[in-house]
Amino acid sequence: MYLVAQKDILFENKYYHPGEELPYNDEYADAWIESGSAKWLEELPVDILPKAKRVCAQPGVEVIAINGKSQINLEGRIPKRN
C-alpha cells in the first residue's frame, strides 16, 4: 500500500504534488486522509502529464527585455504546443 498525495502537500520543506508517494508518518497520515489530501492506493499511479522537453535557443531571434537598471538582449524561441 502506498500513501499518495491527492492535492499539493508541503511536508518537511518538500512539496508533494498529486500522484506522488508521501512518506508515511503516523502523526500526519490520518489528517491527510481525513482532509482528502491523500489516500491509500494499491499501486502508484502512472504519470498522465507529459514530461517537459528541453528547448534550445535559435540564433537570429532578438528580444529586448528590461532587467532592473540595464537592458539585456535575449535570444530564444517559444516552445511549440501540441
C-alpha positions, 0 to 999 in steps of 0.5 A: 500500500502506498500513501499518495498525495491527492492535492499539493502537500508541503511536508518537511520543506518538500512539496508533494504534488498529486500522484506522488508517494508521501512518506508515511508518518503516523502523526500526519497520515490520518489528517491527510486522509481525513482532509482528502489530501491523500489516500491509500492506493494499491499501486502508484499511479502512472504519470498522465502529464507529459514530461517537459522537453528541453528547448534550445535557443535559435540564433537570429531571434532578438528580444529586448527585455528590461532587467532592473537598471540595464537592458539585456538582449535575449535570444530564444524561441517559444516552445511549440504546443501540441 
